[in-house]
Amino acid sequence: MAGLINGGCYMQSIIEFISNISVVIFSFLKEVTEDEIEKNIAYLKQEEWFQEYLACNRY
């Protein structure tokens, strides 16, 4: 039974890894427009955590 559980965790890790790689690959295939970037920045500026991030001189 323990081998089955460990094998399941290993398979889950493989699936997550493949999923993450596919996100990276597909993100390079999509063209991002300036309008989309501006829209995302406007949305982020409404978030409190992003305001704190912008106020931090370290970044």
All heavy atoms as TSV, in Angstrom:
chain	resi	resn	atom	element	x	y	z
A	1	MET	N	N	0.822	-1.197	0.000
A	1	MET	CA	C	0.000	0.000	0.000
A	1	MET	C	C	0.863	1.258	0.000
A	1	MET	O	O	0.570	2.200	-0.713
A	1	MET	CB	C	-0.920	-0.042	1.230
A	1	MET	CG	C	-1.833	1.127	1.322
A	1	MET	SD	S	-3.232	0.902	0.241
A	1	MET	CE	C	-4.201	2.283	0.693
A	2	ALA	N	N	1.950	1.289	0.795
A	2	ALA	CA	C	2.820	2.466	0.855
A	2	ALA	C	C	3.444	2.742	-0.503
A	2	ALA	O	O	3.592	3.888	-0.906
A	2	ALA	CB	C	3.898	2.277	1.916
A	3	GLY	N	N	3.806	1.676	-1.241
A	3	GLY	CA	C	4.380	1.850	-2.576
A	3	GLY	C	C	3.384	2.499	-3.519
A	3	GLY	O	O	3.735	3.322	-4.355
A	4	LEU	N	N	2.123	2.134	-3.383
A	4	LEU	CA	C	1.071	2.708	-4.227
A	4	LEU	C	C	0.897	4.194	-3.932
A	4	LEU	O	O	0.769	5.004	-4.838
A	4	LEU	CB	C	-0.254	1.962	-3.991
A	4	LEU	CG	C	-1.451	2.439	-4.797
A	4	LEU	CD1	C	-1.171	2.279	-6.283
A	4	LEU	CD2	C	-2.685	1.657	-4.417
A	5	ILE	N	N	0.944	4.551	-2.663
A	5	ILE	CA	C	0.796	5.952	-2.273
A	5	ILE	C	C	1.979	6.765	-2.795
A	5	ILE	O	O	1.812	7.828	-3.377
A	5	ILE	CB	C	0.658	6.090	-0.741
A	5	ILE	CG1	C	-0.671	5.486	-0.293
A	5	ILE	CG2	C	0.752	7.546	-0.311
A	5	ILE	CD1	C	-0.827	5.376	1.193
A	6	ASN	N	N	3.201	6.258	-2.594
A	6	ASN	CA	C	4.383	6.967	-3.081
A	6	ASN	C	C	4.372	7.058	-4.599
A	6	ASN	O	O	4.756	8.077	-5.165
A	6	ASN	CB	C	5.664	6.275	-2.613
A	6	ASN	CG	C	5.882	6.433	-1.119
A	6	ASN	OD1	O	5.357	7.353	-0.523
A	6	ASN	ND2	N	6.628	5.541	-0.537
A	7	GLY	N	N	3.939	6.016	-5.281
A	7	GLY	CA	C	3.836	6.038	-6.735
A	7	GLY	C	C	2.822	7.068	-7.186
A	7	GLY	O	O	3.008	7.755	-8.187
A	8	GLY	N	N	1.723	7.214	-6.433
A	8	GLY	CA	C	0.710	8.207	-6.755
A	8	GLY	C	C	1.247	9.620	-6.616
A	8	GLY	O	O	0.960	10.491	-7.419
A	9	CYS	N	N	2.060	9.841	-5.587
A	9	CYS	CA	C	2.668	11.166	-5.389
A	9	CYS	C	C	3.646	11.473	-6.516
A	9	CYS	O	O	3.714	12.593	-7.003
A	9	CYS	CB	C	3.401	11.232	-4.047
A	9	CYS	SG	S	2.290	11.225	-2.635
A	10	TYR	N	N	4.400	10.461	-6.926
A	10	TYR	CA	C	5.357	10.626	-8.017
A	10	TYR	C	C	4.622	10.965	-9.303
A	10	TYR	O	O	5.013	11.886	-10.026
A	10	TYR	CB	C	6.173	9.341	-8.173
A	10	TYR	CG	C	7.145	9.370	-9.323
A	10	TYR	CD1	C	8.320	10.120	-9.237
A	10	TYR	CD2	C	6.894	8.662	-10.488
A	10	TYR	CE1	C	9.217	10.152	-10.283
A	10	TYR	CE2	C	7.786	8.697	-11.540
A	10	TYR	CZ	C	8.954	9.434	-11.432
A	10	TYR	OH	O	9.831	9.465	-12.479
A	11	MET	N	N	3.542	10.261	-9.577
A	11	MET	CA	C	2.768	10.507	-10.794
A	11	MET	C	C	2.131	11.892	-10.743
A	11	MET	O	O	2.114	12.600	-11.749
A	11	MET	CB	C	1.690	9.426	-10.949
A	11	MET	CG	C	1.051	9.467	-12.290
A	11	MET	SD	S	2.310	9.249	-13.531
A	11	MET	CE	C	1.462	8.225	-14.653
A	12	GLN	N	N	1.654	12.305	-9.590
A	12	GLN	CA	C	1.077	13.639	-9.423
A	12	GLN	C	C	2.131	14.707	-9.720
A	12	GLN	O	O	1.847	15.698	-10.380
A	12	GLN	CB	C	0.534	13.804	-8.002
A	12	GLN	CG	C	-0.080	15.158	-7.736
A	12	GLN	CD	C	-1.411	15.341	-8.428
A	12	GLN	OE1	O	-2.076	14.382	-8.761
A	12	GLN	NE2	N	-1.778	16.588	-8.652
A	13	SER	N	N	3.354	14.486	-9.245
A	13	SER	CA	C	4.434	15.440	-9.494
A	13	SER	C	C	4.752	15.528	-10.978
A	13	SER	O	O	4.987	16.620	-11.503
A	13	SER	CB	C	5.699	15.026	-8.733
A	13	SER	OG	O	5.470	15.080	-7.350
A	14	ILE	N	N	4.754	14.402	-11.660
A	14	ILE	CA	C	5.023	14.380	-13.114
A	14	ILE	C	C	3.932	15.149	-13.855
A	14	ILE	O	O	4.228	15.945	-14.740
A	14	ILE	CB	C	5.077	12.923	-13.630
A	14	ILE	CG1	C	6.206	12.183	-12.968
A	14	ILE	CG2	C	5.135	12.875	-15.130
A	14	ILE	CD1	C	7.464	12.055	-13.747
A	15	ILE	N	N	2.693	14.920	-13.474
A	15	ILE	CA	C	1.567	15.603	-14.131
A	15	ILE	C	C	1.655	17.111	-13.900
A	15	ILE	O	O	1.465	17.899	-14.827
A	15	ILE	CB	C	0.224	15.026	-13.640
A	15	ILE	CG1	C	0.057	13.594	-14.156
A	15	ILE	CG2	C	-0.945	15.899	-14.074
A	15	ILE	CD1	C	-1.093	12.837	-13.542
A	16	GLU	N	N	1.958	17.526	-12.684
A	16	GLU	CA	C	2.093	18.956	-12.384
A	16	GLU	C	C	3.249	19.572	-13.170
A	16	GLU	O	O	3.139	20.681	-13.679
A	16	GLU	CB	C	2.297	19.165	-10.892
A	16	GLU	CG	C	1.051	18.927	-10.080
A	16	GLU	CD	C	1.279	19.092	-8.587
A	16	GLU	OE1	O	2.330	19.645	-8.189
A	16	GLU	OE2	O	0.413	18.663	-7.816
A	17	PHE	N	N	4.354	18.846	-13.282
A	17	PHE	CA	C	5.507	19.336	-14.025
A	17	PHE	C	C	5.151	19.540	-15.498
A	17	PHE	O	O	5.451	20.586	-16.080
A	17	PHE	CB	C	6.679	18.351	-13.893
A	17	PHE	CG	C	7.874	18.731	-14.708
A	17	PHE	CD1	C	8.687	19.784	-14.312
A	17	PHE	CD2	C	8.192	18.051	-15.865
A	17	PHE	CE1	C	9.789	20.142	-15.062
A	17	PHE	CE2	C	9.286	18.400	-16.627
A	17	PHE	CZ	C	10.097	19.451	-16.215
A	18	ILE	N	N	4.495	18.566	-16.096
A	18	ILE	CA	C	4.090	18.671	-17.500
A	18	ILE	C	C	3.120	19.830	-17.684
A	18	ILE	O	O	3.213	20.589	-18.651
A	18	ILE	CB	C	3.483	17.334	-17.993
A	18	ILE	CG1	C	4.582	16.276	-18.049
A	18	ILE	CG2	C	2.801	17.502	-19.341
A	18	ILE	CD1	C	4.085	14.870	-18.309
A	19	SER	N	N	2.208	19.983	-16.752
A	19	SER	CA	C	1.254	21.087	-16.819
A	19	SER	C	C	1.972	22.431	-16.770
A	19	SER	O	O	1.665	23.341	-17.545
A	19	SER	CB	C	0.265	20.966	-15.668
A	19	SER	OG	O	-0.579	22.084	-15.630
A	20	ASN	N	N	2.937	22.572	-15.873
A	20	ASN	CA	C	3.689	23.827	-15.745
A	20	ASN	C	C	4.492	24.123	-17.005
A	20	ASN	O	O	4.548	25.265	-17.450
A	20	ASN	CB	C	4.605	23.785	-14.530
A	20	ASN	CG	C	3.853	23.797	-13.226
A	20	ASN	OD1	O	2.705	24.214	-13.171
A	20	ASN	ND2	N	4.477	23.313	-12.181
A	21	ILE	N	N	5.108	23.105	-17.576
A	21	ILE	CA	C	5.873	23.284	-18.818
A	21	ILE	C	C	4.951	23.725	-19.947
A	21	ILE	O	O	5.298	24.622	-20.727
A	21	ILE	CB	C	6.609	21.980	-19.200
A	21	ILE	CG1	C	7.703	21.668	-18.180
A	21	ILE	CG2	C	7.186	22.063	-20.607
A	21	ILE	CD1	C	8.823	22.675	-18.124
A	22	SER	N	N	3.765	23.139	-20.040
A	22	SER	CA	C	2.839	23.508	-21.112
A	22	SER	C	C	2.386	24.961	-20.970
A	22	SER	O	O	2.222	25.661	-21.960
A	22	SER	CB	C	1.639	22.557	-21.160
A	22	SER	OG	O	0.853	22.701	-20.002
A	23	VAL	N	N	2.204	25.433	-19.743
A	23	VAL	CA	C	1.823	26.836	-19.520
A	23	VAL	C	C	2.929	27.757	-20.038
A	23	VAL	O	O	2.656	28.750	-20.712
A	23	VAL	CB	C	1.542	27.104	-18.027
A	23	VAL	CG1	C	1.463	28.592	-17.741
A	23	VAL	CG2	C	0.269	26.404	-17.594
A	24	VAL	N	N	4.168	27.418	-19.757
A	24	VAL	CA	C	5.292	28.231	-20.209
A	24	VAL	C	C	5.364	28.237	-21.732
A	24	VAL	O	O	5.514	29.290	-22.359
A	24	VAL	CB	C	6.622	27.724	-19.597
A	24	VAL	CG1	C	7.822	28.401	-20.250
A	24	VAL	CG2	C	6.639	27.941	-18.102
A	25	ILE	N	N	5.231	27.078	-22.346
A	25	ILE	CA	C	5.311	26.979	-23.810
A	25	ILE	C	C	4.186	27.772	-24.458
A	25	ILE	O	O	4.425	28.565	-25.376
A	25	ILE	CB	C	5.282	25.502	-24.251
A	25	ILE	CG1	C	6.593	24.824	-23.838
A	25	ILE	CG2	C	5.062	25.402	-25.756
A	25	ILE	CD1	C	6.607	23.331	-24.026
A	26	PHE	N	N	2.963	27.587	-23.995
A	26	PHE	CA	C	1.832	28.277	-24.606
A	26	PHE	C	C	1.866	29.784	-24.357
A	26	PHE	O	O	1.364	30.556	-25.168
A	26	PHE	CB	C	0.501	27.685	-24.138
A	26	PHE	CG	C	0.229	26.326	-24.717
A	26	PHE	CD1	C	0.011	25.243	-23.899
A	26	PHE	CD2	C	0.210	26.135	-26.081
A	26	PHE	CE1	C	-0.234	23.994	-24.425
A	26	PHE	CE2	C	-0.028	24.884	-26.631
A	26	PHE	CZ	C	-0.253	23.813	-25.795
A	27	SER	N	N	2.471	30.206	-23.262
A	27	SER	CA	C	2.552	31.644	-23.003
A	27	SER	C	C	3.434	32.337	-24.035
A	27	SER	O	O	3.231	33.504	-24.350
A	27	SER	CB	C	3.039	31.917	-21.589
A	27	SER	OG	O	4.383	31.521	-21.440
A	28	PHE	N	N	4.413	31.631	-24.590
A	28	PHE	CA	C	5.268	32.209	-25.618
A	28	PHE	C	C	4.581	32.226	-26.977
A	28	PHE	O	O	4.974	32.985	-27.861
A	28	PHE	CB	C	6.591	31.455	-25.719
A	28	PHE	CG	C	7.527	31.751	-24.579
A	28	PHE	CD1	C	7.828	30.781	-23.646
A	28	PHE	CD2	C	8.091	33.008	-24.437
A	28	PHE	CE1	C	8.689	31.051	-22.598
A	28	PHE	CE2	C	8.945	33.288	-23.390
A	28	PHE	CZ	C	9.250	32.314	-22.468
A	29	LEU	N	N	3.573	31.404	-27.166
A	29	LEU	CA	C	2.887	31.334	-28.447
A	29	LEU	C	C	1.842	32.434	-28.608
A	29	LEU	O	O	1.468	32.765	-29.722
A	29	LEU	CB	C	2.217	29.968	-28.607
A	29	LEU	CG	C	3.163	28.768	-28.654
A	29	LEU	CD1	C	2.363	27.481	-28.740
A	29	LEU	CD2	C	4.137	28.874	-29.814
A	30	LYS	N	N	1.376	32.995	-27.515
A	30	LYS	CA	C	0.330	34.013	-27.568
A	30	LYS	C	C	0.966	35.396	-27.630
A	30	LYS	O	O	1.853	35.721	-26.861
A	30	LYS	CB	C	-0.556	33.921	-26.329
A	30	LYS	CG	C	-1.697	34.916	-26.332
A	30	LYS	CD	C	-2.459	34.842	-25.031
A	30	LYS	CE	C	-3.631	35.753	-24.991
A	30	LYS	NZ	N	-3.349	37.161	-25.110
A	31	GLU	N	N	0.507	36.207	-28.556
A	31	GLU	CA	C	0.973	37.581	-28.626
A	31	GLU	C	C	0.200	38.421	-27.612
A	31	GLU	O	O	-1.018	38.380	-27.561
A	31	GLU	CB	C	0.740	38.155	-30.019
A	31	GLU	CG	C	1.876	37.903	-30.963
A	31	GLU	CD	C	1.717	38.693	-32.250
A	31	GLU	OE1	O	1.508	39.922	-32.181
A	31	GLU	OE2	O	1.797	38.057	-33.294
A	32	VAL	N	N	0.929	39.171	-26.831
A	32	VAL	CA	C	0.309	40.044	-25.841
A	32	VAL	C	C	0.342	41.464	-26.391
A	32	VAL	O	O	1.381	41.944	-26.825
A	32	VAL	CB	C	1.066	39.974	-24.495
A	32	VAL	CG1	C	0.441	40.906	-23.487
A	32	VAL	CG2	C	1.093	38.547	-23.978
A	33	THR	N	N	-0.800	42.109	-26.360
A	33	THR	CA	C	-0.879	43.471	-26.883
A	33	THR	C	C	-0.634	44.482	-25.778
A	33	THR	O	O	-0.756	44.176	-24.587
A	33	THR	CB	C	-2.258	43.739	-27.504
A	33	THR	OG1	O	-3.241	43.700	-26.466
A	33	THR	CG2	C	-2.598	42.727	-28.587
A	34	GLU	N	N	-0.313	45.692	-26.190
A	34	GLU	CA	C	-0.115	46.773	-25.228
A	34	GLU	C	C	-1.399	47.068	-24.470
A	34	GLU	O	O	-1.380	47.366	-23.273
A	34	GLU	CB	C	0.366	48.029	-25.967
A	34	GLU	CG	C	0.784	49.142	-25.050
A	34	GLU	CD	C	1.396	50.314	-25.798
A	34	GLU	OE1	O	1.808	50.152	-26.953
A	34	GLU	OE2	O	1.437	51.397	-25.196
A	35	ASP	N	N	-2.531	46.941	-25.157
A	35	ASP	CA	C	-3.826	47.161	-24.497
A	35	ASP	C	C	-4.053	46.158	-23.369
A	35	ASP	O	O	-4.565	46.514	-22.302
A	35	ASP	CB	C	-4.970	47.061	-25.510
A	35	ASP	CG	C	-5.003	48.242	-26.461
A	35	ASP	OD1	O	-4.477	49.311	-26.108
A	35	ASP	OD2	O	-5.567	48.084	-27.558
A	36	GLU	N	N	-3.681	44.902	-23.599
A	36	GLU	CA	C	-3.843	43.881	-22.556
A	36	GLU	C	C	-2.962	44.186	-21.350
A	36	GLU	O	O	-3.389	44.024	-20.202
A	36	GLU	CB	C	-3.508	42.492	-23.110
A	36	GLU	CG	C	-4.523	41.963	-24.093
A	36	GLU	CD	C	-4.093	40.651	-24.706
A	36	GLU	OE1	O	-2.941	40.548	-25.169
A	36	GLU	OE2	O	-4.924	39.730	-24.731
A	37	ILE	N	N	-1.748	44.636	-21.620
A	37	ILE	CA	C	-0.833	44.974	-20.531
A	37	ILE	C	C	-1.384	46.145	-19.721
A	37	ILE	O	O	-1.405	46.101	-18.485
A	37	ILE	CB	C	0.575	45.294	-21.081
A	37	ILE	CG1	C	1.188	44.035	-21.691
A	37	ILE	CG2	C	1.472	45.860	-19.986
A	37	ILE	CD1	C	2.461	44.280	-22.468
A	38	GLU	N	N	-1.858	47.178	-20.403
A	38	GLU	CA	C	-2.420	48.340	-19.709
A	38	GLU	C	C	-3.646	47.957	-18.889
A	38	GLU	O	O	-3.831	48.444	-17.773
A	38	GLU	CB	C	-2.770	49.425	-20.722
A	38	GLU	CG	C	-1.546	50.084	-21.329
A	38	GLU	CD	C	-1.879	51.053	-22.450
A	38	GLU	OE1	O	-3.064	51.142	-22.855
A	38	GLU	OE2	O	-0.950	51.721	-22.927
A	39	LYS	N	N	-4.476	47.079	-19.447
A	39	LYS	CA	C	-5.664	46.610	-18.732
A	39	LYS	C	C	-5.268	45.853	-17.460
A	39	LYS	O	O	-5.847	46.065	-16.391
A	39	LYS	CB	C	-6.487	45.709	-19.654
A	39	LYS	CG	C	-7.719	45.130	-19.032
A	39	LYS	CD	C	-8.430	44.240	-20.029
A	39	LYS	CE	C	-9.249	43.202	-19.311
A	39	LYS	NZ	N	-9.760	42.173	-20.192
A	40	ASN	N	N	-4.260	44.995	-17.567
A	40	ASN	CA	C	-3.805	44.224	-16.411
A	40	ASN	C	C	-3.195	45.128	-15.342
A	40	ASN	O	O	-3.428	44.935	-14.145
A	40	ASN	CB	C	-2.808	43.153	-16.845
A	40	ASN	CG	C	-3.465	42.021	-17.581
A	40	ASN	OD1	O	-4.647	41.759	-17.419
A	40	ASN	ND2	N	-2.707	41.339	-18.424
A	41	ILE	N	N	-2.417	46.118	-15.760
A	41	ILE	CA	C	-1.823	47.050	-14.799
A	41	ILE	C	C	-2.904	47.854	-14.087
A	41	ILE	O	O	-2.852	48.046	-12.869
A	41	ILE	CB	C	-0.791	47.961	-15.487
A	41	ILE	CG1	C	0.439	47.138	-15.884
A	41	ILE	CG2	C	-0.384	49.112	-14.567
A	41	ILE	CD1	C	1.450	47.885	-16.715
A	42	ALA	N	N	-3.901	48.316	-14.840
A	42	ALA	CA	C	-5.009	49.061	-14.223
A	42	ALA	C	C	-5.734	48.196	-13.202
A	42	ALA	O	O	-6.095	48.665	-12.116
A	42	ALA	CB	C	-5.978	49.549	-15.299
A	43	TYR	N	N	-5.929	46.929	-13.529
A	43	TYR	CA	C	-6.586	46.006	-12.590
A	43	TYR	C	C	-5.722	45.819	-11.339
A	43	TYR	O	O	-6.219	45.872	-10.215
A	43	TYR	CB	C	-6.840	44.662	-13.272
A	43	TYR	CG	C	-7.332	43.610	-12.313
A	43	TYR	CD1	C	-8.655	43.612	-11.884
A	43	TYR	CD2	C	-6.482	42.638	-11.813
A	43	TYR	CE1	C	-9.115	42.663	-10.983
A	43	TYR	CE2	C	-6.926	41.691	-10.917
A	43	TYR	CZ	C	-8.241	41.705	-10.509
A	43	TYR	OH	O	-8.680	40.770	-9.612
A	44	LEU	N	N	-4.422	45.604	-11.539
A	44	LEU	CA	C	-3.535	45.380	-10.402
A	44	LEU	C	C	-3.458	46.598	-9.493
A	44	LEU	O	O	-3.346	46.462	-8.272
A	44	LEU	CB	C	-2.128	45.005	-10.891
A	44	LEU	CG	C	-1.986	43.604	-11.466
A	44	LEU	CD1	C	-0.620	43.440	-12.099
A	44	LEU	CD2	C	-2.221	42.544	-10.401
A	45	LYS	N	N	-3.514	47.789	-10.070
A	45	LYS	CA	C	-3.443	49.010	-9.265
A	45	LYS	C	C	-4.634	49.149	-8.322
A	45	LYS	O	O	-4.575	49.915	-7.364
A	45	LYS	CB	C	-3.323	50.236	-10.164
A	45	LYS	CG	C	-1.936	50.390	-10.751
A	45	LYS	CD	C	-1.820	51.652	-11.569
A	45	LYS	CE	C	-0.393	51.847	-12.047
A	45	LYS	NZ	N	-0.257	53.078	-12.839
A	46	GLN	N	N	-5.684	48.418	-8.546
A	46	GLN	CA	C	-6.844	48.436	-7.651
A	46	GLN	C	C	-6.630	47.547	-6.430
A	46	GLN	O	O	-7.358	47.657	-5.451
A	46	GLN	CB	C	-8.098	47.970	-8.400
A	46	GLN	CG	C	-8.490	48.870	-9.531
A	46	GLN	CD	C	-9.633	48.303	-10.342
A	46	GLN	OE1	O	-10.192	47.253	-10.027
A	46	GLN	NE2	N	-9.988	48.996	-11.410
A	47	GLU	N	N	-5.630	46.673	-6.483
A	47	GLU	CA	C	-5.369	45.732	-5.400
A	47	GLU	C	C	-4.444	46.359	-4.354
A	47	GLU	O	O	-3.448	47.003	-4.695
A	47	GLU	CB	C	-4.725	44.455	-5.950
A	47	GLU	CG	C	-5.581	43.724	-6.961
A	47	GLU	CD	C	-6.829	43.122	-6.354
A	47	GLU	OE1	O	-6.778	42.675	-5.197
A	47	GLU	OE2	O	-7.853	43.098	-7.048
A	48	GLU	N	N	-4.779	46.166	-3.091
A	48	GLU	CA	C	-3.995	46.744	-2.001
A	48	GLU	C	C	-2.567	46.209	-1.977
A	48	GLU	O	O	-1.612	46.964	-1.803
A	48	GLU	CB	C	-4.679	46.460	-0.663
A	48	GLU	CG	C	-3.976	47.083	0.516
A	48	GLU	CD	C	-4.695	46.826	1.821
A	48	GLU	OE1	O	-5.910	46.562	1.801
A	48	GLU	OE2	O	-4.025	46.889	2.855
A	49	TRP	N	N	-2.405	44.892	-2.191
A	49	TRP	CA	C	-1.069	44.313	-2.146
A	49	TRP	C	C	-0.191	44.893	-3.249
A	49	TRP	O	O	1.024	45.076	-3.075
A	49	TRP	CB	C	-1.104	42.783	-2.244
A	49	TRP	CG	C	-1.572	42.259	-3.581
A	49	TRP	CD1	C	-2.840	41.924	-3.929
A	49	TRP	CD2	C	-0.774	42.051	-4.743
A	49	TRP	NE1	N	-2.882	41.513	-5.238
A	49	TRP	CE2	C	-1.619	41.571	-5.766
A	49	TRP	CE3	C	0.574	42.201	-5.033
A	49	TRP	CZ2	C	-1.169	41.252	-7.039
A	49	TRP	CZ3	C	1.025	41.879	-6.306
A	49	TRP	CH2	C	0.164	41.403	-7.290
A	50	PHE	N	N	-0.771	45.237	-4.409
A	50	PHE	CA	C	0.007	45.802	-5.505
A	50	PHE	C	C	0.417	47.237	-5.178
A	50	PHE	O	O	1.519	47.658	-5.518
A	50	PHE	CB	C	-0.776	45.736	-6.814
A	50	PHE	CG	C	0.064	46.030	-8.031
A	50	PHE	CD1	C	1.000	45.119	-8.472
A	50	PHE	CD2	C	-0.089	47.217	-8.729
A	50	PHE	CE1	C	1.783	45.380	-9.593
A	50	PHE	CE2	C	0.683	47.489	-9.851
A	50	PHE	CZ	C	1.623	46.569	-10.279
A	51	GLN	N	N	-0.456	47.976	-4.512
A	51	GLN	CA	C	-0.119	49.326	-4.074
A	51	GLN	C	C	1.064	49.288	-3.102
A	51	GLN	O	O	1.975	50.118	-3.186
A	51	GLN	CB	C	-1.328	50.004	-3.417
A	51	GLN	CG	C	-2.444	50.327	-4.370
A	51	GLN	CD	C	-2.035	51.346	-5.417
A	51	GLN	OE1	O	-1.250	52.241	-5.158
A	51	GLN	NE2	N	-2.560	51.198	-6.623
A	52	GLU	N	N	1.066	48.304	-2.212
A	52	GLU	CA	C	2.184	48.138	-1.276
A	52	GLU	C	C	3.456	47.783	-2.021
A	52	GLU	O	O	4.543	48.263	-1.689
A	52	GLU	CB	C	1.838	47.079	-0.238
A	52	GLU	CG	C	0.729	47.489	0.700
A	52	GLU	CD	C	0.253	46.361	1.603
A	52	GLU	OE1	O	0.888	45.280	1.605
A	52	GLU	OE2	O	-0.753	46.558	2.291
A	53	TYR	N	N	3.323	46.948	-3.031
A	53	TYR	CA	C	4.461	46.562	-3.858
A	53	TYR	C	C	5.046	47.790	-4.565
A	53	TYR	O	O	6.260	47.983	-4.592
A	53	TYR	CB	C	4.019	45.501	-4.873
A	53	TYR	CG	C	5.073	45.127	-5.884
A	53	TYR	CD1	C	6.096	44.256	-5.561
A	53	TYR	CD2	C	5.023	45.636	-7.181
A	53	TYR	CE1	C	7.063	43.917	-6.490
A	53	TYR	CE2	C	5.973	45.297	-8.120
A	53	TYR	CZ	C	6.996	44.425	-7.760
A	53	TYR	OH	O	7.950	44.095	-8.688
A	54	LEU	N	N	4.192	48.635	-5.138
A	54	LEU	CA	C	4.648	49.827	-5.839
A	54	LEU	C	C	5.312	50.822	-4.893
A	54	LEU	O	O	6.245	51.522	-5.280
A	54	LEU	CB	C	3.475	50.508	-6.569
A	54	LEU	CG	C	2.895	49.763	-7.758
A	54	LEU	CD1	C	1.685	50.525	-8.299
A	54	LEU	CD2	C	3.926	49.561	-8.849
A	55	ALA	N	N	4.835	50.866	-3.657
A	55	ALA	CA	C	5.385	51.805	-2.676
A	55	ALA	C	C	6.741	51.361	-2.136
A	55	ALA	O	O	7.488	52.173	-1.603
A	55	ALA	CB	C	4.397	51.970	-1.517
A	56	CYS	N	N	7.071	50.102	-2.320
A	56	CYS	CA	C	8.330	49.565	-1.803
A	56	CYS	C	C	9.489	50.027	-2.703
A	56	CYS	O	O	9.513	49.714	-3.901
A	56	CYS	CB	C	8.268	48.052	-1.747
A	56	CYS	SG	S	9.774	47.325	-1.061
A	57	ASN	N	N	10.419	50.761	-2.156
A	57	ASN	CA	C	11.551	51.284	-2.930
A	57	ASN	C	C	12.494	50.186	-3.392
A	57	ASN	O	O	13.290	50.400	-4.295
A	57	ASN	CB	C	12.337	52.311	-2.108
A	57	ASN	CG	C	11.525	53.560	-1.879
A	57	ASN	OD1	O	10.685	53.913	-2.680
A	57	ASN	ND2	N	11.759	54.218	-0.754
A	58	ARG	N	N	12.432	49.048	-2.759
A	58	ARG	CA	C	13.315	47.936	-3.115
A	58	ARG	C	C	13.026	47.424	-4.522
A	58	ARG	O	O	13.904	46.907	-5.195
A	58	ARG	CB	C	13.112	46.810	-2.096
A	58	ARG	CG	C	14.335	45.990	-1.862
A	58	ARG	CD	C	14.169	45.117	-0.687
A	58	ARG	NE	N	13.410	43.935	-1.080
A	58	ARG	CZ	C	13.035	42.983	-0.265
A	58	ARG	NH1	N	13.283	43.094	1.002
A	58	ARG	NH2	N	12.381	41.951	-0.699
A	59	TYR	N	N	11.792	47.563	-4.999
A	59	TYR	CA	C	11.425	47.059	-6.315
A	59	TYR	C	C	11.315	48.211	-7.264
A	59	TYR	O	O	11.011	48.216	-8.322
A	59	TYR	CB	C	10.126	46.272	-6.242
A	59	TYR	CG	C	10.208	45.116	-5.261
A	59	TYR	CD1	C	9.498	45.145	-4.072
A	59	TYR	CD2	C	10.997	44.033	-5.530
A	59	TYR	CE1	C	9.574	44.101	-3.182
A	59	TYR	CE2	C	11.087	42.981	-4.639
A	59	TYR	CZ	C	10.374	43.015	-3.471
A	59	TYR	OH	O	10.456	41.985	-2.594
